[in-house]
């Protein structure tokens, strides 16, 4: 046994064994090999005392744009279309692979620090992102969201995102036994056209890939799609074959009851991004109702340009509070359900439900230790509630993926944060803002 965590409260997210007090968790060859109140007879190479801590599955960020870390605070307090068209898109147009690398490194460092062990990422320069994720030790499903504003000129085979997918398939897809994976990206109905949907959907089916897209984020998007096609975005995309693969649909703020039935039937995921949706005044996704109807719900931060944080614990708490407050029912989205959205829900969205999302013997050792001994979390009457409502990412003291420790008590083991900060300040920001010397 390589590592043993002792004296810890295990919040497993396993319905058959949800909380194990005074637990011993053994890890060997990247897997959980022991989980019990009883101490294993086998000695471990290293023992970590988890007294005062909770161990739980690592968090899955089911929708994010990590290189946009460079844009944190760059364009706050604007309406979505003005934010995108006048500020974000022009800045992004100046980013090259070196900028994306710096932003990705910083975004991953923050994510790992706050307990994220897997990300579903949509951005450009996928091979660069894949290399950073590979070195950082995190799990990642990567895509580049296909866009097309001139349908007459669209050529799937020459499109930049297709060329990146081809490179990813050759060099990165399923790297390190599936730790790095390629998804097919469709930015959204309102930023593309039927040829984009159909040909990317066919590509996903041909290669057995998941699809990642934006769906019904704003009222304007929803209403204009209905005016254009006589159907909601979910129905339009379904009619063009998009939901024949496993789909993660980000946002879903304005989806209808019929849309929910469709998504449940297709076993799709809605990645709920409550902080970003509130910041951009897009609204509040009916996540509790989606879950009631059988839609898989996961949580995402979106990009920090529309959130300002990669702390998924903020999303966990807010996802529960919003549903209670809007529906006037404090019983909606209990703490355990919100935690499940950030763990098991995200693992299913990524196609990783058999490897992570729970603490269970035989599963990958993707776990975090959360220190609940401080003044902000004491006393702990119920550890599940403490993790949902009291803890933040700053209480995370250890993050591991497949048994490899990526962060521990202030030390990043796989990312050179000083180098990333220097790259951001000396190269990426001057290029992004157009102020290069």
C-alpha positions, 0 to 999 in steps of 0.5 A, spaced: 500 500 500 503 506 497 499 511 502 494 510 507 489 516 510 487 515 517 482 518 522 478 521 517 471 522 515 469 519 509 463 522 505 463 517 499 458 519 495 456 512 495 449 511 496 450 504 499 455 507 504 455 514 504 459 517 510 464 513 514 467 516 521 474 514 523 475 511 516 482 508 513 483 509 506 488 505 502 491 507 496 495 503 491 497 503 484 492 509 483 486 506 486 482 506 492 484 499 495 481 500 502 476 503 505 473 501 512 473 503 519 478 498 521 485 499 520 488 495 514 493 489 516 498 492 511 503 497 512 503 503 507 509 507 504 506 513 507 501 515 512 497 521 512 493 523 519 486 526 516 484 528 523 479 533 523 478 533 515 473 530 511 475 526 505 470 526 499 471 525 491 474 530 487 470 535 484 468 535 477 468 542 473 463 540 468 463 546 464 469 551 464 474 555 459 480 555 463 485 559 459 480 565 460 483 566 467 487 571 463 480 575 463 478 575 470 475 582 472 477 584 465 470 586 463 465 586 469 458 588 469 456 588 462 450 585 459 452 578 455 452 580 448 456 587 449 460 583 454 462 578 448 462 582 442 465 588 445 470 586 450 471 578 450 471 576 443 476 582 441 481 580 447 481 573 445 482 574 438 489 576 440 491 570 444 496 565 441 498 558 444 503 561 449 497 565 452 493 559 452 498 555 456 499 561 461 492 562 462 491 554 462 496 553 467 494 558 472 486 556 471 488 549 473 493 551 479 487 555 482 482 549 480 486 544 483 487 548 489 480 548 490 479 541 490 477 540 482 480 533 479 477 533 473 475 538 468 470 539 462 474 544 458 472 548 451 477 553 448 481 553 442 488 551 442 486 544 444 493 540 443 496 546 448 491 545 453 492 537 453 499 538 454 498 542 460 493 538 463 497 532 462 503 535 465 499 538 471 496 531 472 489 532 472 483 529 468 480 533 462 475 532 457 477 537 452 474 541 446 474 547 441 467 549 440 465 550 433 462 556 430 460 559 424 457 566 422 457 565 414 454 558 413 455 558 405 463 558 407 463 553 412 467 547 410 467 542 416 474 539 414 478 545 413 475 548 420 480 550 425 476 546 430 476 540 426 484 540 424 485 541 432 480 534 433 484 531 428 491 532 431 488 531 438 486 524 436 493 522 433 496 525 439 492 526 445 485 522 446 485 517 451 493 519 453 495 516 460 489 511 459 484 515 458 486 521 463 486 526 457 480 525 452 477 529 446 470 531 446 467 534 440 465 542 441 459 545 438 459 552 441 451 553 441 445 554 436 446 561 436 453 561 434 453 556 428 448 552 423 446 546 421 452 544 417 456 545 424 451 541 428 450 535 423 457 534 421 460 535 428 455 530 431 457 525 425 464 526 427 462 524 434 459 518 433 464 515 428 469 516 433 465 515 440 466 522 442 462 526 447 459 532 445 460 539 449 455 545 447 452 551 450 444 551 451 439 556 452 443 560 456 439 566 455 432 568 454 434 572 448 438 566 445 431 561 446 426 566 443 430 568 437 431 560 436 424 559 436 423 565 432 428 562 427 426 555 427 419 554 430 423 550 435 427 551 442 435 550 441 434 543 444 429 540 439 433 543 433 439 540 435 436 534 437 433 534 430 440 534 427 443 528 430 446 532 436 444 528 442 445 521 439 452 522 443 453 523 450 452 530 451 454 536 456 449 542 455 452 548 459 447 552 462 440 550 460 437 556 464 431 557 459 429 550 457 422 548 457 419 542 460 419 538 453 426 540 453 427 536 460 424 530 457 428 530 451 434 531 455 432 525 460 430 521 454 437 522 451 441 521 458 444 528 457 447 532 462 446 539 464 452 543 467 449 548 471 453 554 472 449 558 477 455 564 479 456 565 472 448 565 470 447 570 476 453 575 474 451 575 467 443 576 469 442 570 465 437 567 470 437 561 474 436 554 471 431 550 473 436 545 476 431 541 481 426 540 476 431 537 471 433 532 476 426 530 478 425 529 471 431 525 470 436 529 467 443 528 469 445 535 473 453 537 474 456 543 476 461 548 472 464 555 474 464 557 466 470 562 465 472 566 470 471 572 466 464 571 468 465 568 475 471 570 477 473 564 481 474 557 479 472 555 486 466 549 485 464 549 493 461 556 491 457 553 485 455 547 490 452 552 495 449 556 491 446 551 487 442 548 493 440 555 495 437 558 489 433 552 488 430 553 495 429 560 495 426 561 488 421 555 489 420 557 496 421 550 499 427 549 503 427 541 502 429 542 495 436 540 493 439 537 500 446 538 501 447 531 499 444 532 492 448 538 491 455 535 492 453 529 488 452 534 482 459 536 483 462 529 483 457 523 481 454 528 476 460 531 473 463 524 472 457 521 468 457 527 464 465 526 462 463 518 461 467 517 467 462 514 472 466 507 472 472 510 474 471 516 479 465 520 482 465 516 489 470 513 494 469 506 493 474 500 493 477 499 486 475 506 483 481 511 481 483 515 487 481 522 485 480 525 492 480 531 496 481 532 504 477 538 506 479 541 513 473 542 517 477 543 524 477 551 523 472 556 526 469 557 519 466 550 519 466 548 527 462 545 530 460 539 525 454 536 526 453 533 519 459 532 515 455 532 508 452 539 510 458 542 513 461 540 506 455 543 502 454 550 506 460 551 510 466 549 506 470 553 501 475 551 496 480 554 501 479 549 506 482 543 501 488 541 504 490 535 499 488 534 492 490 527 488 488 524 482 489 517 481 493 517 487 498 522 485 498 528 490 497 534 485 497 539 491 498 539 499 498 544 504 500 550 500 505 546 495 503 545 488 506 538 486 505 539 478 505 546 476 510 551 476 505 557 479 511 562 479 513 561 472 505 561 470 504 568 473 511 571 470 508 568 463 501 572 464 504 578 466 510 579 461 507 576 455 500 574 455 497 580 458 501 585 454 499 581 448 491 580 450 490 588 451 494 590 445 499 593 449 506 589 447 512 594 447 
